[in-house]
Amino acid sequence: MRDDVLTRVTSNFGCVWPVHSRHYSSMHLPGRLLASISLCVLFHSTLFSYGQDTKQSSALNYFNFKGQSTPSHELVTILERQARWDDAGSGDMNLTGSRLNPEGLHLRFVKIDEQATPIGHGTARYRVYAEGAPDNKVYAFGSWFLTNAPTTDSRDLYVNGQGLLMLHKPKPEQELSFTAGEDEYDVTTVTDKAVPTRYLLTSRDRQLMIYGTLVPNPVVAEEQGCRLEARIAQPDASAVLIVADRFPAKAKIPLVLESSGSSSSQMLNTNTEGHGVMAVFPYLAGISQGMLKASAEGSGCLPYVVLPWGAQSQAAPVNPQPEPPKVESPATDPKKKSLLQKLHIPGQ
């Protein structure tokens, strides 16, 4: 009997937009609170409509290795919320048709510069673009970093004709500019971790929401047009999102997972755009750190990625060329034969 767990979980979404009153006077608190509540309502309604627009069920496939306890419903809900946020901000899977984003807009980030912090971490500043966003609206900007609750910036923001996010209404000479110096609104992230930060641009009239995800140091592999990424979803990479793009559409993609000597072969479902996501919990009983390896087979491609988990996952990820993941199986499924052959794993 298998100890591995592959489960589908249906999730409901909630959100918390905290108000840090110590940073604001009581005079400004009501407006801040109203903006936070509005963003929360819009965030929830957009994710719901997104699931309807793309005709996707509100469920996330997840896998955990044997010996590990089943993840809580709350945790899987968070992971699904992350996956939906990423999908909404992806160029491969837009919110086309959504009531709050009918043109499928998404945020784009362009690096401005990098610098080291006093404690040795690298950071980078990025300017933000929302190409196609109306320049006659006032916007609010929110962010969500891993396990922290989503937060919002209290300032009114604007975009120019190029979609550049700005701190004030663009001047006539800035309307078509791709940069605006000190008038730009920029975001800063730590660059030596493969940890995503998620952003949301919302119009103050509550008619438009534009998502984006920034991973400054992604663990990604591309081969023959196929793309595979391992994205940290919880601290110490205790949960990871395996993201596949540009694979065969509406297919079951063979996915081989390996963690510290334990391995398993799964099937990853793709949508009409060849996009699929699976949550993986790489921890094993009695092991504090290790390496997660994932490999997916497409039409003529076999990309694989390697991501450290445990305390070491806080270090900068490397992109070595280790052996692809292996699979332990008492019998070889004919459908998986080609993948096992490519990985030089003999069937039994």
N, C-alpha and C positions, 0 to 999 in steps of 0.2 A: 504494500500500500504506500502511495506517495506521501511524503511529508511536506513536499513543496506545495505552495498555495498560489493559485491563480484565480482571482476573484473579480467580479464586476460589482461595483458599488454605486448606487444611485444617490446623488448628493443634492442637498439644498444649500443655498448660499446665504450668508449673512456678512455684514461688514461693520467695522468699528473705525470711525474717524475721530481720533482723540483730540481734545481741546486742551492745549497746555496753557492754562490760564496764567501761570506765573510769567509768561512771556508777553502778556497783553494786559492792558488796563481793562477795568470792568466796562469802560465805555465801548471798547472794541469787541468784547466777548460775544454779545448777541449776534453780530454779523458773522463772526467766525463760526459760531455754533450752527447758524442757519446754513452757511455754506457747506459745512461738514455733513449735516443731515441731508442736504440736497444731493451731494455727491454720493452718499451712501445709497439713497433711493435710486438714483440714476444708475449707479454701478450694478445694483441688484437687478434692475429691470432690463439692462442691456445684456447681461449674461443670460438671462432667461430668453430674451428675444433672439439672441445669437444661436442658442440651441435649436430654436424653431426655424430660423432662417436657413441653417445649413442642414436641417433634417438629421441632426445627430442626437442620439440619446444622451441624457445627462448622466453618463457613467464613465468611469475611468478604469481601464484594466490595470491591475497591479500584480506584482510578483514578489514573494519573499522566500528566501532560501530556508531549507529545512532546519528545524531547531529554533527558529525565530518565532516569537509570538505574533499573532495576527494584529496588524495595525488597527488603531481605533478608527471608528467612523469619523470622528472629528478630524483626525490627521488626514485621512483620505479625502475628506471634503476640502481641506486646505490645498492638497495637491491638485485636485481637480480644478479648483479655482485658479491656481497658478497656470495650469495647462490652458484653460480657457482664456485667461488674460494674454498669455503668449500667442495663442492662435489669433486673437483679435488684433494683435500688433504685428503679425507676421505678414511679410509680402507674399508668402505662399498661400495664405489662408485668410482672406479679408472678410470683414463684416458686411459684405455686399448684400444689400437688401434690408439691413437692419434699420429699424425706425430711427435710431439715434446715430447711425453712420451709414447712410444710404449709398455712399460712393466708396465704401471700404477704405477709408483713409487710415494711415498708421503713422506713428512718430518715427523719425529718423534722427540718428545721433552722429555728429561729426566731431572728432577729437580736435580740441584747441591746443592743449599742451599737457605735459606730464611733469610731475615733480615728486620728490621723496619727502616723507614726513619725518619729524624728529626721531620717531621710533623705528624708522627704516622701511616703512611700507610705501609702495608707490601709489600715487593717485593721478587721476587724469580728469581734465575738464572737457565737457562736451557741450557744443551748442545744439539746440533742439530745433528740428524742422517738422512742421505739420503741413506738407504740401497739399494744396487743395482746400485748406481750411479757409472759410470766409474771413476777410480782413476787416469786416465791419462789426465784429462781435468782440465782447469782453470775455476773457477766459480765466479759469482757475486751474491750478496745477497740483496734482497729487502724486505721491510716491509710495511704494511698498517694497521694503527690503526684507526678504526672507521671512523670518518669524515675527518681525515687528508688525504692529497694526498699521494699516495705511494711514498716512498723514497728508495734510493739505497745506499749501502755502496761502497765507491770508491775502496776498497782494493780487490786484487785478493785472492780468497779462494780456498781451496783444500779439498778433502776427502781421507780417507785411505781405506783400504780393508774392514772395517766394516761400511763404510759410515759416519764415524765421520767427521764433518765439522771442518777444521783446518785453522790456519792462514798462514801456509806455507806448502810446500810439506812434506809429512810425512817422517821421517827418517826410515831407515830399521827396527829399533826396534819398531817403532810406527805403522807399516803397518797394523798389526792385533790387535791393541789395541782398547779397548772400551773407554778409557779415555786418555787424553794427557796433563793434567795440564794446564799450562799457554799457551800451543800451541793450545788449543781448541778455537774455535769461539763460544761464548755463547750469549744468548739473555736474557734480563731482563724485567720482566713484573710486574705490580702491582697485588697483589694477593687478595685484599679485594674487588674486583669488578668483576661482572660476564660479563666482556667485553672482546671480542676476539681480538687478534692481528693476522694478516694474514701475512704469509711469503712466499717468492718465491726464489728458488735457480735456477739460469740460467747459463748454460755453456757459456763461452765467445765466443765459435764458433757458438752460436745461434742454436744448434742442440738439446738441452734438456732443459726442464723446469719442475721443481718439486715444487708443492704447499704444503702448510701446514697451519693449523689454530690452534692456541693455546688459549684455554680458561682456565685460571688457577683456576677459581672457578665456574664451570659450574652449571647451574640449570637443573638437569637431573633426570629422574626417569626411572627405569628398572623394568619390571615385566614379568615373564614367557618368557624371551628372547626378549620382545619388549622394545624399547628404545624411550623415548620422551624427547626433550630438548627445553627450551626457551632461545634463544640466543639474547642478546641485539644488536640491529642493528643501533640505533641512540642514541644520548645523552639523558639522563633521561629516557631511554627505551621508547621513544616516538614512536619507531618502533621496533618490535621484530620478529625474525625468529623462527617459530615453526618447529622443525626438527624431523621427525619420521624415525626410522630405524628398520629393521628386522620385519616389519609388512607384512601381505600377499602381494604378488607381484601383480602388475597391478590391484589394487583394489581401491575402494572408501572407505576410512576409516572414520567412524563417528568421528567428532571432535567437542567437546563442548567447547565454549569459554565464559568466564565471566569476566567482569570488573566493579567493583564498583556497583554491583547490576544489571547491564545490561548484558544480556546473549543471546547467539545465537548458533544454531547447524549448522555446516557446514560439507562438505565432503572433505577429503584430498586425492588427487590422488597419488598413489605410482607407482614407475617404476618397472622394471623387477627384481630389487633387494630388493623390499619392502621398498624403500626410498622415502620420500616425504617432501616437504617444503612449508610452507605458511607464508607470511608476515602478521603480525597483528599490527594494530594501536590501542592501548588500551585506548587512551585518550577519555574523554567524555566532552561535553560542560559544563562549569561551575565548573569542578572538576580539582584540580591541582595535585592530586596524588591519587594512589590507588593500587590495586592488580590485576594482570592479572592471571587468572586460565585457564588452558587448560587440557583437558582430551581426549585421543584417544582410540578407541576400536579396538583391534586386535583379533586374534583367541585365546581365553582364557586369554586375558590380558587387563588391563585397567589402564595404567600408567597415572598419572597426575602431573603437575608441577605448581608452584606458583612463580610469579616474581613481585616484587614491581616496579611501574613506578612513574614518577615524580621526584622531587628532592631527595626523599628517595632512589631512585634506585642507587644512588652513594654509598650507604652503602653496606656492605657485605651482600649478599643474604643469607637467611636462608632456611633451608629445613624442614619447619614445616609439620605437618600432618593435614591440615585444611580439611574442607568439600570439596569434589570434586565440580567442577563447575556445576551450575544448568542451565537449559534452559527454556526460556519462549516461549511457542508455543501454538497457539490456537488449534492445532490438532497434533496428534502424527503420524508421518510417520511410517508405519509398519517396514520399514527397520531400523528405529532408536529405535524400541521398546526395544531390548535387552540392549542397552546402557542406556536408561532411567531407565529400571528396575534395572540395576546394580548400578546406582546412586541413586536409591530409589526416583525417580521423577515420580509421577503418570501422565499418559497420560490423555488426555481429549477427 
